[in-house]
């Protein structure tokens, strides 16, 4: 028979494979939560190498999470998965009202992917992951990327002083896509780069208290949960 969830309902048609602590997995989870879509998070173990197993590589030949199964469709790459979810269930978050709105969402989503992810991710890696792994953090790399983020957040401050959200006056995927990595970035000492800029700070404060963001944050313990691991 068909698989059933604990509640006795049929299993959701949408399955997400990965570990939710990952910002890349959290991105589509956030979109599913925002859209109110039932989904099953198929738990996997990075340590056990589940992402290198043949059955997973059949879903994503690159061996990376997340993978989303939606009926007969199997897709990967977190922003592509996020777009698919919203295209089907909440297209207004993609700026579906007009070509102009959609274009602005695309612009700022590209900024997030190409200007924000690498410097913010480097700082999270160096400040949170590297110490846990017993390595010395690379302060030169941190300083270089903090300088990039300083310039980027100056651009965001100007943008957000002119519009409530990055793509305009309505929330969009361009905003939401920042959340998973920022959730960890704001636990580092470089959170001051956000807190010193009133419009960026207000934008972040609004993002993090959204009900969907709160639900996804439950999967994302501070410091990736490494503190608890270290205590065991």
C-alpha positions, 0 to 999 in steps of 0.5 A: 500500500501507499506509504502513510505519515504518522497522522495516518494521511497519505504521504505528501507528494513532495519529498525533499532529500537532505539535511535541513541544517544545510542552508541549501536544503533550508532554502526550498523548505522555507519556500514550501513553508511559505506556500503552505505545501505539505512535504516530507523531509527524507532524512539523510546522513552526510557523515554516513555518505548517504549523498554518495550512494547510488540511489541518491546519485540517480536523483542528483549525479552531482551528489549534492543536497537538496533534491526535490521529488514532486510526483514524477519530477526530480530536480536539484539545485536549491534556487531552482527547487525554490523557484519550482515550488513558488511557480506552482504554489505561490507565484507572487513571490516570483513577481508574477504580477508583471514582467517588470516585477519578475525581472526585479526578483530575478535581479536581486536573486542573482545578487544573492547568489553571486554577491552575497552567498560567497562572502557570507558563506566564507565568514560562516565557514571560518567563524563557525565550522573551522573552529569546530573542526579543530582548525585555525580560522583564516582571518585574512579570508574573513577580512577580505570577505567582510570588506565585500559584505560591507560594500554589499550591505551599503548597496542593500541599505540604499535599496531598502531605504527606497523600497521595503524589500529588495525587489520592490514593495512586496516580499519575494524569493529574492528576500527569502533566499538570503534567510538560510545563510543569514540565519548562521551569519547573524550568529557570528561577530560580523552580524554588526554589518547588518545591525549597523545599517537600520534598513538592512537590520529592519529587513532582517528582523522582519524576515526572521520572525515570519512563521515559515522562517521560524519553522525552518529555524527549528531545523537549524540549531545555532552553530549547526548543532556542533556544540551539542556534538562536541559535548557528547 
